[in-house]
Amino acid sequence: SRDFCKLYGWTLATPDEQFEQFNEKMPNDGEYWLDVQPETTTIATRPMTWYWQTSPLKNQTTLAQWKPGHYNVATTNHGTNCASLYQNDGLLAFECETKWYFACESYHFFNVQHRDAIHVQKRNIKQINKTF
């Protein structure tokens, strides 16, 4: 995962040995991140292609633990679509049992245009959720 992040000029947001401590500091609420597309869509420049980890080890990370994903959808093991991003450091399943650990951090993600698009989507998602 560290090599993957470096390849795209990103940083590993949370060191392997700090997953537990990092997770304890995450806030209790967050934002949905669904149906938001970046301006650049080529594989080489896609800003928020990530790897997430479902079962972190204390001192090491194995390739088998990481699953590829894209930020428009994150699905827990039991099939519920839910994801929240916290302060550019970590991804945690929202009102679900499965925790996700955010691996890569990209400055492109903090572009105001993309943030605004995400906030609009968040409001739309909340309205949709009220209908269920």
Rosetta constraint file for C-alpha pairs under 8 A:
AtomPair CA 1 CA 5 HARMONIC 6.23 0.50
AtomPair CA 1 CA 12 HARMONIC 7.66 0.50
AtomPair CA 1 CA 51 HARMONIC 6.97 0.50
AtomPair CA 1 CA 63 HARMONIC 7.64 0.50
AtomPair CA 1 CA 66 HARMONIC 7.65 0.50
AtomPair CA 1 CA 103 HARMONIC 6.95 0.50
AtomPair CA 2 CA 6 HARMONIC 6.22 0.50
AtomPair CA 2 CA 11 HARMONIC 7.45 0.50
AtomPair CA 2 CA 12 HARMONIC 5.82 0.50
AtomPair CA 2 CA 103 HARMONIC 7.99 0.50
AtomPair CA 3 CA 7 HARMONIC 6.04 0.50
AtomPair CA 4 CA 8 HARMONIC 6.90 0.50
AtomPair CA 5 CA 9 HARMONIC 6.35 0.50
AtomPair CA 5 CA 10 HARMONIC 4.78 0.50
AtomPair CA 5 CA 11 HARMONIC 5.67 0.50
AtomPair CA 5 CA 12 HARMONIC 6.26 0.50
AtomPair CA 5 CA 103 HARMONIC 7.80 0.50
AtomPair CA 5 CA 104 HARMONIC 5.67 0.50
AtomPair CA 5 CA 105 HARMONIC 7.86 0.50
AtomPair CA 6 CA 10 HARMONIC 5.31 0.50
AtomPair CA 6 CA 11 HARMONIC 6.25 0.50
AtomPair CA 6 CA 12 HARMONIC 7.99 0.50
AtomPair CA 8 CA 44 HARMONIC 7.66 0.50
AtomPair CA 8 CA 45 HARMONIC 7.74 0.50
AtomPair CA 9 CA 106 HARMONIC 7.88 0.50
AtomPair CA 10 CA 104 HARMONIC 6.11 0.50
AtomPair CA 10 CA 105 HARMONIC 5.57 0.50
AtomPair CA 10 CA 106 HARMONIC 5.34 0.50
AtomPair CA 10 CA 107 HARMONIC 7.91 0.50
AtomPair CA 11 CA 104 HARMONIC 5.71 0.50
AtomPair CA 11 CA 105 HARMONIC 5.46 0.50
AtomPair CA 11 CA 106 HARMONIC 7.29 0.50
AtomPair CA 12 CA 103 HARMONIC 5.47 0.50
AtomPair CA 12 CA 104 HARMONIC 4.93 0.50
AtomPair CA 12 CA 105 HARMONIC 6.39 0.50
AtomPair CA 13 CA 88 HARMONIC 7.80 0.50
AtomPair CA 13 CA 89 HARMONIC 5.61 0.50
AtomPair CA 13 CA 90 HARMONIC 7.71 0.50
AtomPair CA 13 CA 102 HARMONIC 7.04 0.50
AtomPair CA 13 CA 103 HARMONIC 5.79 0.50
AtomPair CA 13 CA 104 HARMONIC 5.66 0.50
AtomPair CA 13 CA 105 HARMONIC 5.65 0.50
AtomPair CA 14 CA 18 HARMONIC 6.46 0.50
AtomPair CA 14 CA 19 HARMONIC 6.48 0.50
AtomPair CA 14 CA 22 HARMONIC 7.35 0.50
AtomPair CA 14 CA 89 HARMONIC 6.73 0.50
AtomPair CA 14 CA 90 HARMONIC 7.65 0.50
AtomPair CA 14 CA 102 HARMONIC 7.26 0.50
AtomPair CA 14 CA 103 HARMONIC 6.54 0.50
AtomPair CA 15 CA 19 HARMONIC 6.90 0.50
AtomPair CA 16 CA 56 HARMONIC 7.51 0.50
AtomPair CA 16 CA 57 HARMONIC 7.51 0.50
AtomPair CA 16 CA 58 HARMONIC 6.97 0.50
AtomPair CA 16 CA 59 HARMONIC 6.39 0.50
AtomPair CA 16 CA 60 HARMONIC 6.17 0.50
AtomPair CA 16 CA 61 HARMONIC 6.50 0.50
AtomPair CA 17 CA 57 HARMONIC 7.67 0.50
AtomPair CA 17 CA 58 HARMONIC 5.26 0.50
AtomPair CA 17 CA 59 HARMONIC 5.18 0.50
AtomPair CA 17 CA 60 HARMONIC 7.20 0.50
AtomPair CA 18 CA 22 HARMONIC 5.86 0.50
AtomPair CA 18 CA 58 HARMONIC 7.79 0.50
AtomPair CA 19 CA 23 HARMONIC 6.01 0.50
AtomPair CA 19 CA 56 HARMONIC 7.09 0.50
AtomPair CA 19 CA 58 HARMONIC 7.83 0.50
AtomPair CA 19 CA 101 HARMONIC 7.33 0.50
AtomPair CA 20 CA 24 HARMONIC 6.42 0.50
AtomPair CA 21 CA 25 HARMONIC 6.77 0.50
AtomPair CA 22 CA 26 HARMONIC 6.72 0.50
AtomPair CA 22 CA 90 HARMONIC 8.00 0.50
AtomPair CA 23 CA 90 HARMONIC 7.61 0.50
AtomPair CA 26 CA 86 HARMONIC 6.75 0.50
AtomPair CA 26 CA 90 HARMONIC 7.69 0.50
AtomPair CA 27 CA 86 HARMONIC 7.32 0.50
AtomPair CA 29 CA 84 HARMONIC 7.94 0.50
AtomPair CA 29 CA 94 HARMONIC 7.72 0.50
AtomPair CA 30 CA 84 HARMONIC 5.18 0.50
AtomPair CA 30 CA 85 HARMONIC 6.32 0.50
AtomPair CA 30 CA 86 HARMONIC 6.24 0.50
AtomPair CA 30 CA 94 HARMONIC 7.52 0.50
AtomPair CA 31 CA 83 HARMONIC 7.55 0.50
AtomPair CA 31 CA 84 HARMONIC 4.90 0.50
AtomPair CA 31 CA 85 HARMONIC 6.32 0.50
AtomPair CA 31 CA 86 HARMONIC 7.86 0.50
AtomPair CA 31 CA 122 HARMONIC 6.52 0.50
AtomPair CA 32 CA 82 HARMONIC 6.99 0.50
AtomPair CA 32 CA 83 HARMONIC 5.63 0.50
AtomPair CA 32 CA 84 HARMONIC 5.09 0.50
AtomPair CA 32 CA 85 HARMONIC 7.51 0.50
AtomPair CA 32 CA 94 HARMONIC 7.85 0.50
AtomPair CA 32 CA 121 HARMONIC 7.94 0.50
AtomPair CA 32 CA 122 HARMONIC 5.57 0.50
AtomPair CA 32 CA 125 HARMONIC 7.32 0.50
AtomPair CA 33 CA 71 HARMONIC 6.82 0.50
AtomPair CA 33 CA 72 HARMONIC 6.21 0.50
AtomPair CA 33 CA 73 HARMONIC 7.24 0.50
AtomPair CA 33 CA 83 HARMONIC 6.39 0.50
AtomPair CA 33 CA 84 HARMONIC 6.40 0.50
AtomPair CA 33 CA 85 HARMONIC 7.42 0.50
AtomPair CA 33 CA 118 HARMONIC 6.50 0.50
AtomPair CA 33 CA 121 HARMONIC 7.35 0.50
AtomPair CA 33 CA 122 HARMONIC 6.76 0.50
AtomPair CA 34 CA 71 HARMONIC 7.11 0.50
AtomPair CA 34 CA 72 HARMONIC 4.47 0.50
AtomPair CA 34 CA 73 HARMONIC 5.55 0.50
AtomPair CA 34 CA 118 HARMONIC 7.82 0.50
AtomPair CA 34 CA 121 HARMONIC 6.83 0.50
AtomPair CA 34 CA 122 HARMONIC 7.64 0.50
AtomPair CA 34 CA 125 HARMONIC 7.86 0.50
AtomPair CA 35 CA 72 HARMONIC 4.76 0.50
AtomPair CA 35 CA 73 HARMONIC 7.15 0.50
AtomPair CA 35 CA 121 HARMONIC 7.16 0.50
AtomPair CA 36 CA 71 HARMONIC 7.63 0.50
AtomPair CA 36 CA 72 HARMONIC 5.54 0.50
AtomPair CA 36 CA 114 HARMONIC 7.98 0.50
AtomPair CA 36 CA 117 HARMONIC 6.87 0.50
AtomPair CA 36 CA 118 HARMONIC 6.21 0.50
AtomPair CA 36 CA 121 HARMONIC 7.22 0.50
AtomPair CA 37 CA 72 HARMONIC 6.97 0.50
AtomPair CA 38 CA 46 HARMONIC 7.18 0.50
AtomPair CA 38 CA 47 HARMONIC 7.12 0.50
AtomPair CA 38 CA 114 HARMONIC 7.14 0.50
AtomPair CA 40 CA 45 HARMONIC 6.34 0.50
AtomPair CA 40 CA 46 HARMONIC 5.85 0.50
AtomPair CA 40 CA 47 HARMONIC 7.62 0.50
AtomPair CA 41 CA 45 HARMONIC 6.82 0.50
AtomPair CA 41 CA 46 HARMONIC 5.30 0.50
AtomPair CA 42 CA 46 HARMONIC 5.70 0.50
AtomPair CA 47 CA 106 HARMONIC 6.43 0.50
AtomPair CA 47 CA 108 HARMONIC 6.03 0.50
AtomPair CA 47 CA 109 HARMONIC 6.71 0.50
AtomPair CA 48 CA 70 HARMONIC 6.54 0.50
AtomPair CA 48 CA 71 HARMONIC 6.26 0.50
AtomPair CA 48 CA 104 HARMONIC 7.96 0.50
AtomPair CA 48 CA 106 HARMONIC 6.93 0.50
AtomPair CA 48 CA 109 HARMONIC 6.92 0.50
AtomPair CA 49 CA 68 HARMONIC 7.59 0.50
AtomPair CA 49 CA 69 HARMONIC 6.22 0.50
AtomPair CA 49 CA 70 HARMONIC 4.90 0.50
AtomPair CA 49 CA 71 HARMONIC 6.76 0.50
AtomPair CA 50 CA 68 HARMONIC 6.14 0.50
AtomPair CA 50 CA 69 HARMONIC 5.59 0.50
AtomPair CA 50 CA 70 HARMONIC 6.11 0.50
AtomPair CA 50 CA 71 HARMONIC 7.47 0.50
AtomPair CA 50 CA 102 HARMONIC 7.53 0.50
AtomPair CA 50 CA 103 HARMONIC 6.53 0.50
AtomPair CA 50 CA 104 HARMONIC 6.09 0.50
AtomPair CA 51 CA 66 HARMONIC 5.71 0.50
AtomPair CA 51 CA 67 HARMONIC 5.45 0.50
AtomPair CA 51 CA 68 HARMONIC 4.72 0.50
AtomPair CA 51 CA 69 HARMONIC 6.02 0.50
AtomPair CA 51 CA 102 HARMONIC 7.16 0.50
AtomPair CA 51 CA 103 HARMONIC 5.86 0.50
AtomPair CA 51 CA 104 HARMONIC 7.36 0.50
AtomPair CA 52 CA 66 HARMONIC 5.47 0.50
AtomPair CA 52 CA 67 HARMONIC 5.64 0.50
AtomPair CA 52 CA 68 HARMONIC 6.75 0.50
AtomPair CA 52 CA 69 HARMONIC 7.25 0.50
AtomPair CA 52 CA 100 HARMONIC 5.99 0.50
AtomPair CA 52 CA 101 HARMONIC 5.44 0.50
AtomPair CA 52 CA 102 HARMONIC 5.59 0.50
AtomPair CA 52 CA 103 HARMONIC 6.07 0.50
AtomPair CA 53 CA 65 HARMONIC 5.61 0.50
AtomPair CA 53 CA 66 HARMONIC 4.81 0.50
AtomPair CA 53 CA 67 HARMONIC 6.62 0.50
AtomPair CA 53 CA 100 HARMONIC 5.89 0.50
AtomPair CA 53 CA 101 HARMONIC 5.31 0.50
AtomPair CA 53 CA 102 HARMONIC 7.42 0.50
AtomPair CA 53 CA 103 HARMONIC 7.83 0.50
AtomPair CA 54 CA 65 HARMONIC 6.62 0.50
AtomPair CA 54 CA 66 HARMONIC 7.36 0.50
AtomPair CA 54 CA 98 HARMONIC 7.35 0.50
AtomPair CA 54 CA 99 HARMONIC 6.44 0.50
AtomPair CA 54 CA 100 HARMONIC 5.64 0.50
AtomPair CA 54 CA 101 HARMONIC 6.94 0.50
AtomPair CA 55 CA 65 HARMONIC 6.45 0.50
AtomPair CA 56 CA 60 HARMONIC 7.91 0.50
AtomPair CA 56 CA 61 HARMONIC 6.70 0.50
AtomPair CA 56 CA 65 HARMONIC 7.31 0.50
AtomPair CA 57 CA 61 HARMONIC 6.23 0.50
AtomPair CA 61 CA 65 HARMONIC 6.99 0.50
AtomPair CA 62 CA 66 HARMONIC 7.39 0.50
AtomPair CA 69 CA 73 HARMONIC 7.89 0.50
AtomPair CA 69 CA 74 HARMONIC 7.31 0.50
AtomPair CA 70 CA 74 HARMONIC 7.52 0.50
AtomPair CA 73 CA 81 HARMONIC 6.95 0.50
AtomPair CA 73 CA 82 HARMONIC 7.66 0.50
AtomPair CA 73 CA 83 HARMONIC 7.54 0.50
AtomPair CA 74 CA 81 HARMONIC 5.99 0.50
AtomPair CA 74 CA 82 HARMONIC 6.06 0.50
AtomPair CA 74 CA 83 HARMONIC 5.73 0.50
AtomPair CA 75 CA 79 HARMONIC 5.83 0.50
AtomPair CA 75 CA 80 HARMONIC 5.72 0.50
AtomPair CA 75 CA 81 HARMONIC 4.61 0.50
AtomPair CA 75 CA 82 HARMONIC 6.17 0.50
AtomPair CA 75 CA 83 HARMONIC 7.62 0.50
AtomPair CA 76 CA 80 HARMONIC 5.55 0.50
AtomPair CA 76 CA 81 HARMONIC 6.53 0.50
AtomPair CA 76 CA 82 HARMONIC 7.14 0.50
AtomPair CA 76 CA 93 HARMONIC 7.15 0.50
AtomPair CA 76 CA 96 HARMONIC 7.41 0.50
AtomPair CA 76 CA 97 HARMONIC 7.84 0.50
AtomPair CA 76 CA 98 HARMONIC 5.90 0.50
AtomPair CA 77 CA 98 HARMONIC 7.02 0.50
AtomPair CA 80 CA 96 HARMONIC 7.51 0.50
AtomPair CA 82 CA 93 HARMONIC 5.59 0.50
AtomPair CA 82 CA 94 HARMONIC 5.30 0.50
AtomPair CA 82 CA 95 HARMONIC 7.48 0.50
AtomPair CA 82 CA 96 HARMONIC 7.19 0.50
AtomPair CA 83 CA 91 HARMONIC 6.78 0.50
AtomPair CA 83 CA 92 HARMONIC 6.05 0.50
AtomPair CA 83 CA 93 HARMONIC 4.61 0.50
AtomPair CA 83 CA 94 HARMONIC 5.21 0.50
AtomPair CA 84 CA 91 HARMONIC 5.62 0.50
AtomPair CA 84 CA 92 HARMONIC 5.49 0.50
AtomPair CA 84 CA 93 HARMONIC 6.10 0.50
AtomPair CA 84 CA 94 HARMONIC 5.79 0.50
AtomPair CA 85 CA 89 HARMONIC 7.52 0.50
AtomPair CA 85 CA 90 HARMONIC 5.88 0.50
AtomPair CA 85 CA 91 HARMONIC 4.61 0.50
AtomPair CA 85 CA 92 HARMONIC 6.63 0.50
AtomPair CA 86 CA 90 HARMONIC 5.41 0.50
AtomPair CA 86 CA 91 HARMONIC 6.30 0.50
AtomPair CA 86 CA 92 HARMONIC 7.82 0.50
AtomPair CA 88 CA 105 HARMONIC 6.72 0.50
AtomPair CA 89 CA 102 HARMONIC 6.46 0.50
AtomPair CA 89 CA 105 HARMONIC 7.37 0.50
AtomPair CA 90 CA 100 HARMONIC 7.49 0.50
AtomPair CA 90 CA 101 HARMONIC 5.57 0.50
AtomPair CA 90 CA 102 HARMONIC 4.48 0.50
AtomPair CA 90 CA 103 HARMONIC 7.66 0.50
AtomPair CA 91 CA 99 HARMONIC 7.50 0.50
AtomPair CA 91 CA 100 HARMONIC 5.21 0.50
AtomPair CA 91 CA 101 HARMONIC 5.36 0.50
AtomPair CA 91 CA 102 HARMONIC 5.00 0.50
AtomPair CA 92 CA 98 HARMONIC 7.62 0.50
AtomPair CA 92 CA 99 HARMONIC 4.95 0.50
AtomPair CA 92 CA 100 HARMONIC 4.83 0.50
AtomPair CA 92 CA 101 HARMONIC 6.76 0.50
AtomPair CA 93 CA 97 HARMONIC 7.04 0.50
AtomPair CA 93 CA 98 HARMONIC 5.81 0.50
AtomPair CA 93 CA 99 HARMONIC 5.30 0.50
AtomPair CA 93 CA 100 HARMONIC 6.23 0.50
AtomPair CA 105 CA 109 HARMONIC 7.96 0.50
AtomPair CA 106 CA 110 HARMONIC 7.66 0.50
AtomPair CA 107 CA 111 HARMONIC 7.21 0.50
AtomPair CA 109 CA 114 HARMONIC 6.75 0.50
AtomPair CA 109 CA 115 HARMONIC 7.49 0.50
AtomPair CA 110 CA 114 HARMONIC 7.01 0.50
AtomPair CA 110 CA 115 HARMONIC 6.39 0.50
AtomPair CA 111 CA 115 HARMONIC 6.30 0.50
AtomPair CA 112 CA 116 HARMONIC 6.08 0.50
AtomPair CA 113 CA 117 HARMONIC 6.33 0.50
AtomPair CA 114 CA 118 HARMONIC 6.19 0.50
AtomPair CA 115 CA 119 HARMONIC 6.29 0.50
AtomPair CA 116 CA 120 HARMONIC 6.34 0.50
AtomPair CA 117 CA 121 HARMONIC 6.32 0.50
AtomPair CA 118 CA 122 HARMONIC 6.12 0.50
AtomPair CA 119 CA 123 HARMONIC 6.44 0.50
AtomPair CA 120 CA 124 HARMONIC 6.41 0.50
AtomPair CA 121 CA 125 HARMONIC 6.03 0.50
AtomPair CA 122 CA 126 HARMONIC 6.26 0.50
AtomPair CA 123 CA 127 HARMONIC 6.39 0.50
AtomPair CA 124 CA 128 HARMONIC 6.25 0.50
AtomPair CA 125 CA 129 HARMONIC 6.10 0.50
AtomPair CA 126 CA 130 HARMONIC 6.47 0.50
AtomPair CA 127 CA 131 HARMONIC 7.13 0.50
AtomPair CA 128 CA 132 HARMONIC 7.37 0.50
